[in-house]
Amino acid sequence: APSPGELLATERLDLDGCGVRLHHRRATAAAPTVLCLHGYPDTLQVFSRLARALPPELGVVCPDFPGQGRSAPNGAPDPEGRARWLGRLLRRLEVERVRVVAQDMGVLAAVELALVEPAVEALVLSHALLDGRAETSFTIAALRRARAYRLLLPAFPGIVAARCVKTLVTPDAPLSPDVRRDVITCFDRAVAAVTVEVCDAAEAWLARGLGQLAAIRCPVTLLWGTGEAHFARAHAEAFARVVP
């Protein structure tokens, strides 16, 4: 697809009978591939600057998750199901070595992928709800209370997306108009409904606790901003206590 402004060029790939929108650049020689995983209401385009800044020998894969962005849903909203989907995507693209950069809900799929895919060499994780008991912003706490997101996301997708963009992006490094437009226009009622399922599955995953990740053995980098808007540093610290 054409790439106006700062948008990454994308292609459409059929996987498991469902269309996937992704940006893909093959690695050269024996170089690894960087897999970039978004949260909500994001799309793959939030990684546009990162993908362009990576050395040209590195491969890059930036997908829209199933049912989000412009990818078709596949009925597997839980972190484990999304990880299995990512494994199939990597094999379809013939990626043998991968380093994962993930944020927000993409982190849950990333850590599950590291548990099942030997190809994962390293994780870089940022800005995520990792400990169901740790502090969050008032906004996140309100959405989780009595599962209020089940009502609010499908009813007001445009407002939710705009609010997320405003609170998650710092004024000194704003999204480009093209990327912002892609994020907000993609988060329609259908995508919001799938995101509700993803949130439900994430709550079930959180209830099991971080002990489920103790088997991760690849190097992990945790990036947390001192001005993090929604998820306190305690989430990263809880993760670091469990994963060796």
C-alpha positions in Angstrom: 0.0 0.0 0.0 1.2 3.6 -0.6 2.8 5.3 2.4 1.7 8.9 2.8 3.6 11.1 5.2 5.1 9.0 8.0 3.0 5.9 7.5 4.8 2.6 7.0 4.1 0.9 3.7 1.9 -2.1 4.4 0.8 -5.4 2.8 -2.1 -7.7 3.2 -1.4 -11.3 4.1 -3.8 -14.1 4.4 -3.2 -16.2 7.6 -5.5 -18.9 8.9 -8.1 -17.6 6.4 -8.0 -14.1 7.9 -6.5 -11.0 6.3 -3.6 -9.4 8.2 -2.3 -5.9 7.7 1.4 -5.6 8.3 4.7 -3.9 7.5 7.5 -6.3 6.6 11.1 -5.8 5.8 13.3 -8.9 5.4 16.5 -9.2 7.4 19.8 -9.4 5.5 22.2 -12.3 5.9 21.9 -13.8 9.4 20.6 -10.6 11.1 17.6 -10.9 13.4 14.1 -9.4 12.8 12.5 -6.9 15.2 8.8 -7.7 15.9 6.8 -4.7 17.1 3.6 -5.3 19.0 1.1 -2.6 19.7 -1.5 -2.1 22.4 -4.9 -0.5 22.2 -6.2 1.6 20.6 -3.0 1.6 18.6 -2.2 0.2 15.2 1.1 -0.9 13.7 1.7 2.7 12.6 2.7 3.8 16.0 6.0 2.1 15.3 6.6 4.1 12.1 9.5 6.2 13.4 11.1 3.2 15.2 11.0 1.0 12.2 12.6 3.6 10.0 15.4 4.2 12.6 16.4 0.6 12.8 19.6 -0.4 10.9 18.8 -1.6 7.4 20.2 -5.1 7.9 17.6 -5.8 10.6 14.3 -7.3 9.5 11.1 -5.6 10.7 7.6 -7.0 11.3 4.9 -4.7 12.5 1.4 -6.4 12.4 -2.0 -5.2 13.4 -3.3 -7.8 15.9 -6.3 -9.8 14.8 -9.5 -7.7 15.0 -7.5 -4.6 15.6 -6.1 -1.9 13.3 -7.1 -3.3 9.8 -6.6 -7.0 10.5 -9.6 -9.4 10.5 -10.5 -11.0 13.8 -9.6 -14.7 14.3 -11.4 -15.5 17.5 -8.3 -15.8 19.8 -8.2 -12.7 22.0 -6.3 -14.2 24.9 -2.5 -13.6 25.2 -1.7 -17.3 24.6 -3.8 -17.4 21.5 -2.3 -14.2 20.2 1.2 -15.6 20.8 0.3 -18.8 18.9 -0.9 -16.5 16.0 2.3 -14.6 16.1 4.3 -17.8 15.9 2.4 -18.8 12.8 2.9 -15.4 11.3 6.7 -15.6 11.9 6.9 -19.0 10.3 4.8 -17.8 7.3 7.3 -14.9 6.9 10.2 -17.4 7.4 11.6 -15.4 10.4 14.1 -17.6 12.3 15.5 -15.0 14.8 13.3 -12.4 16.4 13.7 -9.7 19.0 10.4 -8.4 20.3 9.5 -4.8 21.1 6.1 -4.5 22.8 4.0 -2.0 24.6 0.7 -2.0 26.5 -1.4 -5.1 25.8 1.1 -6.2 23.2 3.4 -7.1 26.1 1.1 -9.9 27.3 1.3 -11.6 23.9 5.1 -10.9 23.7 5.9 -12.7 27.0 3.7 -15.7 26.0 5.5 -15.8 22.7 8.8 -16.0 24.5 7.6 -19.0 26.4 6.7 -21.0 23.3 8.9 -19.8 20.5 12.7 -20.6 20.6 13.2 -18.0 17.9 12.7 -15.2 20.4 16.1 -13.9 21.4 15.2 -10.9 23.5 12.3 -8.8 24.8 12.0 -5.0 25.1 8.8 -4.3 27.1 7.2 -1.0 27.9 4.1 0.7 29.4 1.9 -2.3 30.4 -0.5 -3.6 33.0 1.5 -6.5 34.3 0.4 -6.8 38.0 -3.3 -6.8 38.5 -2.9 -5.5 42.0 -0.4 -2.7 41.3 -1.2 1.0 41.0 -2.7 2.4 37.8 -4.1 5.8 36.8 -7.6 6.8 37.8 -8.7 6.3 34.1 -7.5 2.6 34.0 -8.9 1.9 37.4 -12.3 3.3 36.4 -12.3 1.3 33.2 -11.5 -2.0 35.0 -14.0 -1.4 37.8 -17.0 -3.6 37.2 -15.6 -4.1 33.7 -16.8 -0.6 32.6 -14.7 -0.9 29.4 -17.3 -3.4 28.2 -19.8 -0.6 27.9 -17.6 2.4 27.2 -15.3 1.1 24.4 -18.0 0.0 21.9 -20.2 3.0 22.8 -17.6 5.7 22.4 -14.7 4.4 20.3 -13.7 7.7 18.9 -13.6 9.4 22.3 -11.6 6.5 23.8 -9.1 6.6 21.0 -8.6 10.3 21.2 -8.2 10.2 24.9 -5.6 7.5 24.7 -3.6 9.4 22.2 -3.7 12.5 24.4 -2.6 10.8 27.6 -0.1 8.3 26.1 2.0 10.6 23.9 4.1 13.3 25.3 3.8 16.9 23.9 7.4 17.0 22.9 7.1 13.9 20.7 3.6 13.8 19.2 2.3 11.4 16.7 2.4 12.6 13.2 -1.1 13.7 11.8 -1.1 10.6 9.5 -0.3 8.2 12.3 -2.8 9.8 14.7 -5.5 9.6 11.9 -4.7 5.9 11.3 -5.0 5.1 15.1 -8.3 7.0 15.6 -10.1 6.0 12.4 -9.2 2.3 12.8 -10.7 2.2 16.3 -14.3 1.8 15.2 -17.1 -0.1 16.9 -16.1 -3.4 15.5 -12.5 -3.1 16.6 -13.7 -1.8 20.0 -15.8 -4.9 20.4 -12.8 -7.2 19.7 -10.8 -5.1 22.2 -13.4 -5.8 24.9 -12.7 -9.5 24.4 -8.9 -8.8 24.5 -9.5 -6.9 27.8 -11.6 -9.7 29.3 -8.9 -12.2 28.4 -6.2 -9.9 29.8 -8.0 -9.8 33.2 -8.1 -13.6 33.3 -4.4 -13.7 32.5 -3.6 -11.1 35.2 -5.6 -13.1 37.8 -3.2 -16.0 37.4 -0.3 -13.8 38.5 3.2 -13.2 37.1 4.5 -16.6 38.4 3.5 -18.0 35.0 6.4 -16.2 33.4 9.2 -17.6 35.5 10.2 -19.9 32.7 11.3 -17.0 30.4 15.0 -17.3 29.8 15.8 -14.7 27.1 17.2 -11.3 28.0 14.5 -8.8 28.9 14.7 -5.0 29.0 12.0 -3.0 30.8 11.5 0.6 29.7 9.4 2.7 32.1 9.1 6.5 31.9 9.4 8.5 35.0 6.2 10.4 33.9 4.3 7.2 33.0 0.7 8.2 32.7 -1.1 5.0 33.5 1.0 2.1 34.8 3.3 2.8 37.8 6.9 1.6 37.9 5.6 -1.1 40.3 4.4 -3.1 37.3 8.0 -3.4 36.0 9.4 -4.1 39.4 6.9 -7.0 40.0 7.9 -8.4 36.6 11.6 -8.2 37.4 11.2 -10.0 40.7 9.7 -13.0 38.9 11.6 -13.3 35.6 15.3 -14.1 36.1 
